[in-house]
């Protein structure tokens, strides 16, 4: 756990390997050794609308394919 006031910086060390990042569930970028990734709390707040038919656990189950037959 880290504080919501923290800032996390990741320096890519990929001289011999391919490194990529996916964020917001859809944006894909290839990275190289010149890239640095910084993650921190946003300065703005967003209110999300969640349908009553969906909840956190059903959404995770759907996204991860849990309970779906693999036959």
PDB file of N, CA, C, O and CB in Angstrom:
ATOM      1  N   UNK A   1       0.827  -1.175   0.000  1.00  0.00           N
ATOM      2  CA  UNK A   1       0.000   0.000   0.000  1.00  0.00           C
ATOM      3  C   UNK A   1       0.873   1.240   0.000  1.00  0.00           C
ATOM      4  O   UNK A   1       1.922   1.292   0.643  1.00  0.00           O
ATOM      5  CB  UNK A   1      -0.942  -0.003   1.195  1.00  0.00           C
ATOM      6  N   UNK A   2       0.418   2.220  -0.728  1.00  0.00           N
ATOM      7  CA  UNK A   2       1.100   3.515  -0.715  1.00  0.00           C
ATOM      8  C   UNK A   2       0.047   4.595  -0.505  1.00  0.00           C
ATOM      9  O   UNK A   2      -1.133   4.391  -0.791  1.00  0.00           O
ATOM     10  CB  UNK A   2       1.907   3.757  -2.046  1.00  0.00           C
ATOM     11  N   UNK A   3       0.471   5.707  -0.020  1.00  0.00           N
ATOM     12  CA  UNK A   3      -0.418   6.833   0.226  1.00  0.00           C
ATOM     13  C   UNK A   3      -0.939   7.396  -1.095  1.00  0.00           C
ATOM     14  O   UNK A   3      -0.263   7.311  -2.120  1.00  0.00           O
ATOM     15  CB  UNK A   3       0.306   7.929   1.031  1.00  0.00           C
ATOM     16  N   UNK A   4      -2.147   7.972  -1.067  1.00  0.00           N
ATOM     17  CA  UNK A   4      -2.674   8.597  -2.284  1.00  0.00           C
ATOM     18  C   UNK A   4      -1.931   9.888  -2.619  1.00  0.00           C
ATOM     19  O   UNK A   4      -2.176  10.496  -3.661  1.00  0.00           O
ATOM     20  CB  UNK A   4      -4.169   8.884  -2.129  1.00  0.00           C
ATOM     21  N   UNK A   5      -1.044  10.297  -1.753  1.00  0.00           N
ATOM     22  CA  UNK A   5      -0.207  11.469  -2.020  1.00  0.00           C
ATOM     23  C   UNK A   5       1.140  11.073  -2.643  1.00  0.00           C
ATOM     24  O   UNK A   5       1.928  11.936  -3.029  1.00  0.00           O
ATOM     25  CB  UNK A   5       0.028  12.253  -0.721  1.00  0.00           C
ATOM     26  N   UNK A   6       1.394   9.766  -2.738  1.00  0.00           N
ATOM     27  CA  UNK A   6       2.671   9.283  -3.268  1.00  0.00           C
ATOM     28  C   UNK A   6       2.738   9.422  -4.783  1.00  0.00           C
ATOM     29  O   UNK A   6       1.720   9.522  -5.467  1.00  0.00           O
ATOM     30  CB  UNK A   6       2.890   7.826  -2.873  1.00  0.00           C
ATOM     31  N   UNK A   7       3.952   9.426  -5.276  1.00  0.00           N
ATOM     32  CA  UNK A   7       4.214   9.425  -6.707  1.00  0.00           C
ATOM     33  C   UNK A   7       5.194   8.280  -6.965  1.00  0.00           C
ATOM     34  O   UNK A   7       6.254   8.214  -6.342  1.00  0.00           O
ATOM     35  CB  UNK A   7       4.787  10.822  -7.207  1.00  0.00           C
ATOM     36  N   UNK A   8       4.837   7.384  -7.880  1.00  0.00           N
ATOM     37  CA  UNK A   8       5.667   6.222  -8.186  1.00  0.00           C
ATOM     38  C   UNK A   8       6.300   6.435  -9.558  1.00  0.00           C
ATOM     39  O   UNK A   8       5.599   6.711 -10.531  1.00  0.00           O
ATOM     40  CB  UNK A   8       4.828   4.897  -8.150  1.00  0.00           C
ATOM     41  N   UNK A   9       7.618   6.308  -9.637  1.00  0.00           N
ATOM     42  CA  UNK A   9       8.327   6.463 -10.901  1.00  0.00           C
ATOM     43  C   UNK A   9       9.014   5.145 -11.244  1.00  0.00           C
ATOM     44  O   UNK A   9       9.692   4.541 -10.413  1.00  0.00           O
ATOM     45  CB  UNK A   9       9.362   7.628 -10.827  1.00  0.00           C
ATOM     46  N   UNK A  10       8.820   4.717 -12.490  1.00  0.00           N
ATOM     47  CA  UNK A  10       9.416   3.470 -12.972  1.00  0.00           C
ATOM     48  C   UNK A  10      10.323   3.823 -14.149  1.00  0.00           C
ATOM     49  O   UNK A  10       9.882   4.428 -15.126  1.00  0.00           O
ATOM     50  CB  UNK A  10       8.311   2.417 -13.391  1.00  0.00           C
ATOM     51  N   UNK A  11      11.573   3.445 -14.045  1.00  0.00           N
ATOM     52  CA  UNK A  11      12.518   3.685 -15.136  1.00  0.00           C
ATOM     53  C   UNK A  11      12.684   2.394 -15.920  1.00  0.00           C
ATOM     54  O   UNK A  11      12.986   1.345 -15.352  1.00  0.00           O
ATOM     55  CB  UNK A  11      13.896   4.193 -14.597  1.00  0.00           C
ATOM     56  N   UNK A  12      12.487   2.479 -17.214  1.00  0.00           N
ATOM     57  CA  UNK A  12      12.586   1.304 -18.079  1.00  0.00           C
ATOM     58  C   UNK A  12      14.055   0.968 -18.310  1.00  0.00           C
ATOM     59  O   UNK A  12      14.852   1.837 -18.664  1.00  0.00           O
ATOM     60  CB  UNK A  12      11.858   1.546 -19.433  1.00  0.00           C
ATOM     61  N   UNK A  13      14.404  -0.303 -18.106  1.00  0.00           N
ATOM     62  CA  UNK A  13      15.752  -0.794 -18.352  1.00  0.00           C
ATOM     63  C   UNK A  13      15.615  -1.932 -19.358  1.00  0.00           C
ATOM     64  O   UNK A  13      15.577  -3.103 -18.983  1.00  0.00           O
ATOM     65  CB  UNK A  13      16.467  -1.267 -17.016  1.00  0.00           C
ATOM     66  N   UNK A  14      15.541  -1.578 -20.633  1.00  0.00           N
ATOM     67  CA  UNK A  14      15.177  -2.559 -21.652  1.00  0.00           C
ATOM     68  C   UNK A  14      16.159  -2.588 -22.810  1.00  0.00           C
ATOM     69  O   UNK A  14      15.744  -2.634 -23.968  1.00  0.00           O
ATOM     70  CB  UNK A  14      13.795  -2.272 -22.171  1.00  0.00           C
ATOM     71  N   UNK A  15      17.419  -2.564 -22.526  1.00  0.00           N
ATOM     72  CA  UNK A  15      18.402  -2.535 -23.604  1.00  0.00           C
ATOM     73  C   UNK A  15      18.330  -3.776 -24.486  1.00  0.00           C
ATOM     74  O   UNK A  15      18.584  -3.692 -25.688  1.00  0.00           O
ATOM     75  CB  UNK A  15      19.792  -2.398 -23.030  1.00  0.00           C
ATOM     76  N   UNK A  16      17.985  -4.936 -23.902  1.00  0.00           N
ATOM     77  CA  UNK A  16      17.996  -6.184 -24.664  1.00  0.00           C
ATOM     78  C   UNK A  16      16.618  -6.829 -24.789  1.00  0.00           C
ATOM     79  O   UNK A  16      16.490  -7.866 -25.440  1.00  0.00           O
ATOM     80  CB  UNK A  16      18.943  -7.157 -24.024  1.00  0.00           C
ATOM     81  N   UNK A  17      15.598  -6.251 -24.190  1.00  0.00           N
ATOM     82  CA  UNK A  17      14.272  -6.863 -24.203  1.00  0.00           C
ATOM     83  C   UNK A  17      13.230  -5.878 -24.700  1.00  0.00           C
ATOM     84  O   UNK A  17      13.434  -4.665 -24.666  1.00  0.00           O
ATOM     85  CB  UNK A  17      13.898  -7.368 -22.807  1.00  0.00           C
ATOM     86  N   UNK A  18      12.111  -6.416 -25.161  1.00  0.00           N
ATOM     87  CA  UNK A  18      10.985  -5.587 -25.565  1.00  0.00           C
ATOM     88  C   UNK A  18      10.105  -5.345 -24.350  1.00  0.00           C
ATOM     89  O   UNK A  18       9.733  -6.288 -23.651  1.00  0.00           O
ATOM     90  CB  UNK A  18      10.179  -6.252 -26.717  1.00  0.00           C
ATOM     91  N   UNK A  19       9.774  -4.099 -24.099  1.00  0.00           N
ATOM     92  CA  UNK A  19       8.923  -3.735 -22.970  1.00  0.00           C
ATOM     93  C   UNK A  19       7.756  -2.939 -23.512  1.00  0.00           C
ATOM     94  O   UNK A  19       7.918  -2.091 -24.389  1.00  0.00           O
ATOM     95  CB  UNK A  19       9.709  -2.921 -21.889  1.00  0.00           C
ATOM     96  N   UNK A  20       6.576  -3.221 -22.982  1.00  0.00           N
ATOM     97  CA  UNK A  20       5.388  -2.465 -23.395  1.00  0.00           C
ATOM     98  C   UNK A  20       4.509  -2.206 -22.184  1.00  0.00           C
ATOM     99  O   UNK A  20       4.655  -2.845 -21.143  1.00  0.00           O
ATOM    100  CB  UNK A  20       4.593  -3.227 -24.493  1.00  0.00           C
ATOM    101  N   UNK A  21       3.603  -1.266 -22.336  1.00  0.00           N
ATOM    102  CA  UNK A  21       2.671  -0.916 -21.271  1.00  0.00           C
ATOM    103  C   UNK A  21       1.272  -0.776 -21.878  1.00  0.00           C
ATOM    104  O   UNK A  21       1.106  -0.278 -22.991  1.00  0.00           O
ATOM    105  CB  UNK A  21       3.109   0.404 -20.548  1.00  0.00           C
ATOM    106  N   UNK A  22       0.286  -1.222 -21.128  1.00  0.00           N
ATOM    107  CA  UNK A  22      -1.115  -1.005 -21.488  1.00  0.00           C
ATOM    108  C   UNK A  22      -1.749  -0.257 -20.333  1.00  0.00           C
ATOM    109  O   UNK A  22      -1.631  -0.678 -19.182  1.00  0.00           O
ATOM    110  CB  UNK A  22      -1.871  -2.364 -21.787  1.00  0.00           C
ATOM    111  N   UNK A  23      -2.415   0.841 -20.622  1.00  0.00           N
ATOM    112  CA  UNK A  23      -3.080   1.606 -19.568  1.00  0.00           C
ATOM    113  C   UNK A  23      -4.474   1.992 -20.014  1.00  0.00           C
ATOM    114  O   UNK A  23      -4.776   2.021 -21.207  1.00  0.00           O
ATOM    115  CB  UNK A  23      -2.267   2.860 -19.200  1.00  0.00           C
ATOM    116  N   UNK A  24      -5.306   2.284 -19.056  1.00  0.00           N
ATOM    117  CA  UNK A  24      -6.723   2.549 -19.297  1.00  0.00           C
ATOM    118  C   UNK A  24      -7.389   1.375 -19.997  1.00  0.00           C
ATOM    119  O   UNK A  24      -8.428   1.537 -20.637  1.00  0.00           O
ATOM    120  CB  UNK A  24      -6.894   3.819 -20.129  1.00  0.00           C
ATOM    121  N   UNK A  25      -6.794   0.194 -19.878  1.00  0.00           N
ATOM    122  CA  UNK A  25      -7.384  -1.005 -20.436  1.00  0.00           C
ATOM    123  C   UNK A  25      -7.353  -1.102 -21.945  1.00  0.00           C
ATOM    124  O   UNK A  25      -7.861  -2.077 -22.499  1.00  0.00           O
ATOM    125  CB  UNK A  25      -8.760  -1.106 -19.991  1.00  0.00           C
ATOM    126  N   UNK A  26      -6.783  -0.139 -22.628  1.00  0.00           N
ATOM    127  CA  UNK A  26      -6.821  -0.203 -24.078  1.00  0.00           C
ATOM    128  C   UNK A  26      -5.650   0.459 -24.793  1.00  0.00           C
ATOM    129  O   UNK A  26      -5.386   0.123 -25.947  1.00  0.00           O
ATOM    130  CB  UNK A  26      -8.064   0.408 -24.545  1.00  0.00           C
ATOM    131  N   UNK A  27      -4.951   1.369 -24.170  1.00  0.00           N
ATOM    132  CA  UNK A  27      -3.854   2.072 -24.838  1.00  0.00           C
ATOM    133  C   UNK A  27      -2.578   1.250 -24.683  1.00  0.00           C
ATOM    134  O   UNK A  27      -2.160   0.956 -23.563  1.00  0.00           O
ATOM    135  CB  UNK A  27      -3.665   3.512 -24.254  1.00  0.00           C
ATOM    136  N   UNK A  28      -1.962   0.881 -25.796  1.00  0.00           N
ATOM    137  CA  UNK A  28      -0.763   0.044 -25.805  1.00  0.00           C
ATOM    138  C   UNK A  28       0.399   0.850 -26.369  1.00  0.00           C
ATOM    139  O   UNK A  28       0.275   1.477 -27.421  1.00  0.00           O
ATOM    140  CB  UNK A  28      -0.990  -1.254 -26.636  1.00  0.00           C
ATOM    141  N   UNK A  29       1.519   0.832 -25.672  1.00  0.00           N
ATOM    142  CA  UNK A  29       2.706   1.545 -26.134  1.00  0.00           C
ATOM    143  C   UNK A  29       3.944   0.678 -25.916  1.00  0.00           C
ATOM    144  O   UNK A  29       4.079   0.018 -24.886  1.00  0.00           O
ATOM    145  CB  UNK A  29       2.854   2.903 -25.400  1.00  0.00           C
ATOM    146  N   UNK A  30       4.841   0.689 -26.894  1.00  0.00           N
ATOM    147  CA  UNK A  30       6.150   0.057 -26.718  1.00  0.00           C
ATOM    148  C   UNK A  30       7.064   1.078 -26.049  1.00  0.00           C
ATOM    149  O   UNK A  30       6.996   2.275 -26.330  1.00  0.00           O
ATOM    150  CB  UNK A  30       6.750  -0.437 -28.094  1.00  0.00           C
ATOM    151  N   UNK A  31       7.913   0.582 -25.165  1.00  0.00           N
ATOM    152  CA  UNK A  31       8.821   1.455 -24.418  1.00  0.00           C
ATOM    153  C   UNK A  31      10.264   1.081 -24.723  1.00  0.00           C
ATOM    154  O   UNK A  31      10.559  -0.045 -25.125  1.00  0.00           O
ATOM    155  CB  UNK A  31       8.549   1.364 -22.898  1.00  0.00           C
ATOM    156  N   UNK A  32      11.147   2.032 -24.525  1.00  0.00           N
ATOM    157  CA  UNK A  32      12.579   1.749 -24.627  1.00  0.00           C
ATOM    158  C   UNK A  32      13.291   2.312 -23.407  1.00  0.00           C
ATOM    159  O   UNK A  32      12.656   2.866 -22.510  1.00  0.00           O
ATOM    160  CB  UNK A  32      13.176   2.344 -25.932  1.00  0.00           C
ATOM    161  N   UNK A  33      14.602   2.169 -23.377  1.00  0.00           N
ATOM    162  CA  UNK A  33      15.364   2.560 -22.180  1.00  0.00           C
ATOM    163  C   UNK A  33      15.360   4.055 -21.898  1.00  0.00           C
ATOM    164  O   UNK A  33      15.836   4.476 -20.844  1.00  0.00           O
ATOM    165  CB  UNK A  33      16.778   2.102 -22.318  1.00  0.00           C
ATOM    166  N   UNK A  34      14.837   4.867 -22.807  1.00  0.00           N
ATOM    167  CA  UNK A  34      14.761   6.307 -22.549  1.00  0.00           C
ATOM    168  C   UNK A  34      13.463   6.694 -21.832  1.00  0.00           C
ATOM    169  O   UNK A  34      13.309   7.839 -21.408  1.00  0.00           O
ATOM    170  CB  UNK A  34      14.876   7.079 -23.862  1.00  0.00           C
ATOM    171  N   UNK A  35      12.523   5.739 -21.693  1.00  0.00           N
ATOM    172  CA  UNK A  35      11.224   6.050 -21.097  1.00  0.00           C
ATOM    173  C   UNK A  35      11.229   5.948 -19.582  1.00  0.00           C
ATOM    174  O   UNK A  35      11.892   5.086 -19.005  1.00  0.00           O
ATOM    175  CB  UNK A  35      10.174   5.133 -21.654  1.00  0.00           C
ATOM    176  N   UNK A  36      10.490   6.829 -18.954  1.00  0.00           N
ATOM    177  CA  UNK A  36      10.219   6.790 -17.521  1.00  0.00           C
ATOM    178  C   UNK A  36       8.710   6.926 -17.348  1.00  0.00           C
ATOM    179  O   UNK A  36       8.082   7.770 -17.988  1.00  0.00           O
ATOM    180  CB  UNK A  36      11.000   7.926 -16.745  1.00  0.00           C
ATOM    181  N   UNK A  37       8.133   6.100 -16.488  1.00  0.00           N
ATOM    182  CA  UNK A  37       6.698   6.122 -16.237  1.00  0.00           C
ATOM    183  C   UNK A  37       6.472   6.662 -14.833  1.00  0.00           C
ATOM    184  O   UNK A  37       7.070   6.172 -13.875  1.00  0.00           O
ATOM    185  CB  UNK A  37       6.065   4.702 -16.406  1.00  0.00           C
ATOM    186  N   UNK A  38       5.617   7.659 -14.705  1.00  0.00           N
ATOM    187  CA  UNK A  38       5.276   8.219 -13.401  1.00  0.00           C
ATOM    188  C   UNK A  38       3.781   8.065 -13.182  1.00  0.00           C
ATOM    189  O   UNK A  38       2.974   8.422 -14.041  1.00  0.00           O
ATOM    190  CB  UNK A  38       5.702   9.712 -13.297  1.00  0.00           C
ATOM    191  N   UNK A  39       3.420   7.527 -12.016  1.00  0.00           N
ATOM    192  CA  UNK A  39       2.016   7.319 -11.660  1.00  0.00           C
ATOM    193  C   UNK A  39       1.732   8.112 -10.402  1.00  0.00           C
ATOM    194  O   UNK A  39       2.451   8.000  -9.409  1.00  0.00           O
ATOM    195  CB  UNK A  39       1.689   5.801 -11.455  1.00  0.00           C
ATOM    196  N   UNK A  40       0.664   8.927 -10.448  1.00  0.00           N
ATOM    197  CA  UNK A  40       0.278   9.707  -9.275  1.00  0.00           C
ATOM    198  C   UNK A  40      -1.228   9.951  -9.318  1.00  0.00           C
ATOM    199  O   UNK A  40      -1.884   9.720 -10.334  1.00  0.00           O
ATOM    200  CB  UNK A  40       1.060  11.057  -9.215  1.00  0.00           C
ATOM    201  N   UNK A  41      -1.743  10.413  -8.219  1.00  0.00           N
ATOM    202  CA  UNK A  41      -3.164  10.718  -8.106  1.00  0.00           C
ATOM    203  C   UNK A  41      -3.512  11.879  -9.038  1.00  0.00           C
ATOM    204  O   UNK A  41      -2.778  12.864  -9.120  1.00  0.00           O
ATOM    205  CB  UNK A  41      -3.540  11.058  -6.640  1.00  0.00           C
ATOM    206  N   UNK A  42      -4.628  11.751  -9.728  1.00  0.00           N
ATOM    207  CA  UNK A  42      -5.067  12.807 -10.641  1.00  0.00           C
ATOM    208  C   UNK A  42      -5.503  14.039  -9.845  1.00  0.00           C
ATOM    209  O   UNK A  42      -5.923  13.936  -8.693  1.00  0.00           O
ATOM    210  CB  UNK A  42      -6.226  12.304 -11.542  1.00  0.00           C
ATOM    211  N   UNK A  43      -5.396  15.181 -10.474  1.00  0.00           N
ATOM    212  CA  UNK A  43      -5.798  16.421  -9.805  1.00  0.00           C
ATOM    213  C   UNK A  43      -7.308  16.649  -9.914  1.00  0.00           C
ATOM    214  O   UNK A  43      -7.857  17.493  -9.205  1.00  0.00           O
ATOM    215  CB  UNK A  43      -5.042  17.616 -10.405  1.00  0.00           C
ATOM    216  N   UNK A  44      -7.977  15.911 -10.786  1.00  0.00           N
ATOM    217  CA  UNK A  44      -9.426  16.067 -10.944  1.00  0.00           C
ATOM    218  C   UNK A  44     -10.155  14.799 -10.487  1.00  0.00           C
ATOM    219  O   UNK A  44      -9.555  13.729 -10.384  1.00  0.00           O
ATOM    220  CB  UNK A  44      -9.779  16.389 -12.417  1.00  0.00           C
ATOM    221  N   UNK A  45     -11.431  14.935 -10.221  1.00  0.00           N
ATOM    222  CA  UNK A  45     -12.271  13.827  -9.776  1.00  0.00           C
ATOM    223  C   UNK A  45     -13.269  13.511 -10.878  1.00  0.00           C
ATOM    224  O   UNK A  45     -13.813  14.413 -11.515  1.00  0.00           O
ATOM    225  CB  UNK A  45     -13.002  14.167  -8.438  1.00  0.00           C
ATOM    226  N   UNK A  46     -13.502  12.225 -11.096  1.00  0.00           N
ATOM    227  CA  UNK A  46     -14.484  11.796 -12.084  1.00  0.00           C
ATOM    228  C   UNK A  46     -15.535  10.944 -11.401  1.00  0.00           C
ATOM    229  O   UNK A  46     -15.200  10.007 -10.676  1.00  0.00           O
ATOM    230  CB  UNK A  46     -13.813  11.017 -13.240  1.00  0.00           C
ATOM    231  N   UNK A  47     -16.781  11.255 -11.621  1.00  0.00           N
ATOM    232  CA  UNK A  47     -17.873  10.444 -11.104  1.00  0.00           C
ATOM    233  C   UNK A  47     -18.297   9.463 -12.180  1.00  0.00           C
ATOM    234  O   UNK A  47     -18.548   9.851 -13.321  1.00  0.00           O
ATOM    235  CB  UNK A  47     -19.067  11.327 -10.652  1.00  0.00           C
ATOM    236  N   UNK A  48     -18.377   8.194 -11.816  1.00  0.00           N
ATOM    237  CA  UNK A  48     -18.744   7.161 -12.767  1.00  0.00           C
ATOM    238  C   UNK A  48     -20.188   6.736 -12.548  1.00  0.00           C
ATOM    239  O   UNK A  48     -20.665   6.676 -11.415  1.00  0.00           O
ATOM    240  CB  UNK A  48     -17.804   5.958 -12.647  1.00  0.00           C
ATOM    241  N   UNK A  49     -20.863   6.448 -13.623  1.00  0.00           N
ATOM    242  CA  UNK A  49     -22.224   5.920 -13.552  1.00  0.00           C
ATOM    243  C   UNK A  49     -22.133   4.414 -13.735  1.00  0.00           C
ATOM    244  O   UNK A  49     -21.604   3.935 -14.737  1.00  0.00           O
ATOM    245  CB  UNK A  49     -23.164   6.574 -14.635  1.00  0.00           C
ATOM    246  N   UNK A  50     -22.652   3.667 -12.760  1.00  0.00           N
ATOM    247  CA  UNK A  50     -22.596   2.210 -12.810  1.00  0.00           C
ATOM    248  C   UNK A  50     -24.025   1.677 -12.823  1.00  0.00           C
ATOM    249  O   UNK A  50     -24.790   1.940 -11.895  1.00  0.00           O
ATOM    250  CB  UNK A  50     -21.787   1.629 -11.599  1.00  0.00           C
ATOM    251  N   UNK A  51     -24.396   0.930 -13.867  1.00  0.00           N
ATOM    252  CA  UNK A  51     -25.740   0.365 -13.913  1.00  0.00           C
ATOM    253  C   UNK A  51     -25.975  -0.585 -12.736  1.00  0.00           C
ATOM    254  O   UNK A  51     -25.046  -1.264 -12.299  1.00  0.00           O
ATOM    255  CB  UNK A  51     -25.964  -0.369 -15.241  1.00  0.00           C
ATOM    256  N   UNK A  52     -27.192  -0.641 -12.225  1.00  0.00           N
ATOM    257  CA  UNK A  52     -27.497  -1.524 -11.096  1.00  0.00           C
ATOM    258  C   UNK A  52     -27.302  -2.993 -11.460  1.00  0.00           C
ATOM    259  O   UNK A  52     -27.092  -3.831 -10.582  1.00  0.00           O
ATOM    260  CB  UNK A  52     -28.929  -1.295 -10.618  1.00  0.00           C
ATOM    261  N   UNK A  53     -27.371  -3.305 -12.751  1.00  0.00           N
ATOM    262  CA  UNK A  53     -27.198  -4.696 -13.183  1.00  0.00           C
ATOM    263  C   UNK A  53     -25.735  -5.134 -13.140  1.00  0.00           C
ATOM    264  O   UNK A  53     -25.449  -6.322 -13.289  1.00  0.00           O
ATOM    265  CB  UNK A  53     -27.746  -4.876 -14.593  1.00  0.00           C
ATOM    266  N   UNK A  54     -24.813  -4.209 -12.942  1.00  0.00           N
ATOM    267  CA  UNK A  54     -23.380  -4.524 -12.874  1.00  0.00           C
ATOM    268  C   UNK A  54     -22.858  -4.184 -11.487  1.00  0.00           C
ATOM    269  O   UNK A  54     -23.281  -3.204 -10.874  1.00  0.00           O
ATOM    270  CB  UNK A  54     -22.580  -3.747 -13.966  1.00  0.00           C
ATOM    271  N   UNK A  55     -21.944  -4.998 -11.004  1.00  0.00           N
ATOM    272  CA  UNK A  55     -21.220  -4.649  -9.797  1.00  0.00           C
ATOM    273  C   UNK A  55     -19.751  -5.015 -10.001  1.00  0.00           C
ATOM    274  O   UNK A  55     -19.395  -5.623 -11.010  1.00  0.00           O
ATOM    275  CB  UNK A  55     -21.819  -5.373  -8.548  1.00  0.00           C
ATOM    276  N   UNK A  56     -18.934  -4.658  -9.082  1.00  0.00           N
ATOM    277  CA  UNK A  56     -17.490  -4.859  -9.221  1.00  0.00           C
ATOM    278  C   UNK A  56     -17.158  -6.319  -9.527  1.00  0.00           C
ATOM    279  O   UNK A  56     -16.373  -6.602 -10.432  1.00  0.00           O
ATOM    280  CB  UNK A  56     -16.769  -4.416  -7.946  1.00  0.00           C
ATOM    281  N   UNK A  57     -17.757  -7.246  -8.770  1.00  0.00           N
ATOM    282  CA  UNK A  57     -17.413  -8.652  -8.925  1.00  0.00           C
ATOM    283  C   UNK A  57     -17.908  -9.228 -10.246  1.00  0.00           C
ATOM    284  O   UNK A  57     -17.203 -10.024 -10.866  1.00  0.00           O
ATOM    285  CB  UNK A  57     -17.981  -9.448  -7.777  1.00  0.00           C
ATOM    286  N   UNK A  58     -19.091  -8.848 -10.688  1.00  0.00           N
ATOM    287  CA  UNK A  58     -19.568  -9.348 -11.983  1.00  0.00           C
ATOM    288  C   UNK A  58     -18.728  -8.767 -13.119  1.00  0.00           C
ATOM    289  O   UNK A  58     -18.478  -9.447 -14.115  1.00  0.00           O
ATOM    290  CB  UNK A  58     -21.064  -8.996 -12.187  1.00  0.00           C
ATOM    291  N   UNK A  59     -18.294  -7.528 -12.978  1.00  0.00           N
ATOM    292  CA  UNK A  59     -17.445  -6.917 -13.995  1.00  0.00           C
ATOM    293  C   UNK A  59     -16.095  -7.636 -14.082  1.00  0.00           C
ATOM    294  O   UNK A  59     -15.626  -7.938 -15.179  1.00  0.00           O
ATOM    295  CB  UNK A  59     -17.236  -5.426 -13.689  1.00  0.00           C
ATOM    296  N   UNK A  60     -15.471  -7.910 -12.936  1.00  0.00           N
ATOM    297  CA  UNK A  60     -14.190  -8.629 -12.917  1.00  0.00           C
ATOM    298  C   UNK A  60     -14.365 -10.029 -13.484  1.00  0.00           C
ATOM    299  O   UNK A  60     -13.543 -10.487 -14.278  1.00  0.00           O
ATOM    300  CB  UNK A  60     -13.621  -8.702 -11.480  1.00  0.00           C
ATOM    301  N   UNK A  61     -15.440 -10.717 -13.080  1.00  0.00           N
ATOM    302  CA  UNK A  61     -15.706 -12.062 -13.586  1.00  0.00           C
ATOM    303  C   UNK A  61     -15.840 -12.047 -15.112  1.00  0.00           C
ATOM    304  O   UNK A  61     -15.319 -12.931 -15.793  1.00  0.00           O
ATOM    305  CB  UNK A  61     -16.986 -12.638 -12.941  1.00  0.00           C
ATOM    306  N   UNK A  62     -16.534 -11.048 -15.640  1.00  0.00           N
ATOM    307  CA  UNK A  62     -16.713 -10.918 -17.078  1.00  0.00           C
ATOM    308  C   UNK A  62     -15.385 -10.624 -17.789  1.00  0.00           C
ATOM    309  O   UNK A  62     -15.060 -11.246 -18.800  1.00  0.00           O
ATOM    310  CB  UNK A  62     -17.726  -9.817 -17.380  1.00  0.00           C
ATOM    311  N   UNK A  63     -14.623  -9.664 -17.243  1.00  0.00           N
ATOM    312  CA  UNK A  63     -13.359  -9.266 -17.875  1.00  0.00           C
ATOM    313  C   UNK A  63     -12.338 -10.399 -17.874  1.00  0.00           C
ATOM    314  O   UNK A  63     -11.590 -10.567 -18.837  1.00  0.00           O
ATOM    315  CB  UNK A  63     -12.777  -8.050 -17.164  1.00  0.00           C
ATOM    316  N   UNK A  64     -12.307 -11.181 -16.786  1.00  0.00           N
ATOM    317  CA  UNK A  64     -11.322 -12.251 -16.666  1.00  0.00           C
ATOM    318  C   UNK A  64     -11.811 -13.586 -17.210  1.00  0.00           C
ATOM    319  O   UNK A  64     -11.058 -14.558 -17.263  1.00  0.00           O
ATOM    320  CB  UNK A  64     -10.930 -12.416 -15.233  1.00  0.00           C
ATOM    321  N   UNK A  65     -13.091 -13.625 -17.617  1.00  0.00           N
ATOM    322  CA  UNK A  65     -13.627 -14.854 -18.187  1.00  0.00           C
ATOM    323  C   UNK A  65     -13.874 -15.940 -17.169  1.00  0.00           C
ATOM    324  O   UNK A  65     -13.931 -17.115 -17.532  1.00  0.00           O
ATOM    325  CB  UNK A  65     -12.708 -15.365 -19.224  1.00  0.00           C
ATOM    326  N   UNK A  66     -14.026 -15.581 -15.880  1.00  0.00           N
ATOM    327  CA  UNK A  66     -14.289 -16.572 -14.846  1.00  0.00           C
ATOM    328  C   UNK A  66     -15.696 -17.120 -15.009  1.00  0.00           C
ATOM    329  O   UNK A  66     -16.629 -16.365 -15.283  1.00  0.00           O
ATOM    330  CB  UNK A  66     -14.101 -15.966 -13.442  1.00  0.00           C
ATOM    331  N   UNK A  67     -15.855 -18.421 -14.843  1.00  0.00           N
ATOM    332  CA  UNK A  67     -17.177 -19.045 -14.917  1.00  0.00           C
ATOM    333  C   UNK A  67     -17.652 -19.296 -16.333  1.00  0.00           C
ATOM    334  O   UNK A  67     -18.799 -19.689 -16.547  1.00  0.00           O
ATOM    335  CB  UNK A  67     -18.175 -18.193 -14.213  1.00  0.00           C
ATOM    336  N   UNK A  68     -16.776 -19.070 -17.303  1.00  0.00           N
ATOM    337  CA  UNK A  68     -17.129 -19.311 -18.693  1.00  0.00           C
ATOM    338  C   UNK A  68     -16.469 -20.606 -19.135  1.00  0.00           C
ATOM    339  O   UNK A  68     -15.263 -20.783 -18.963  1.00  0.00           O
ATOM    340  CB  UNK A  68     -16.700 -18.123 -19.604  1.00  0.00           C
ATOM    341  N   UNK A  69     -17.247 -21.501 -19.695  1.00  0.00           N
ATOM    342  CA  UNK A  69     -16.730 -22.770 -20.150  1.00  0.00           C
ATOM    343  C   UNK A  69     -15.701 -22.572 -21.252  1.00  0.00           C
ATOM    344  O   UNK A  69     -15.926 -21.799 -22.184  1.00  0.00           O
ATOM    345  CB  UNK A  69     -17.860 -23.658 -20.633  1.00  0.00           C
ATOM    346  N   UNK A  70     -14.579 -23.265 -21.149  1.00  0.00           N
ATOM    347  CA  UNK A  70     -13.504 -23.147 -22.130  1.00  0.00           C
ATOM    348  C   UNK A  70     -13.563 -24.259 -23.182  1.00  0.00           C
ATOM    349  O   UNK A  70     -12.601 -24.446 -23.926  1.00  0.00           O
ATOM    350  CB  UNK A  70     -12.154 -23.172 -21.426  1.00  0.00           C
ATOM    351  N   UNK A  71     -14.657 -24.989 -23.256  1.00  0.00           N
ATOM    352  CA  UNK A  71     -14.790 -26.109 -24.205  1.00  0.00           C
ATOM    353  C   UNK A  71     -14.940 -25.650 -25.617  1.00  0.00           C
ATOM    354  O   UNK A  71     -15.062 -26.473 -26.524  1.00  0.00           O
ATOM    355  CB  UNK A  71     -15.959 -26.966 -23.848  1.00  0.00           C
TER     356      UNK A  71
END
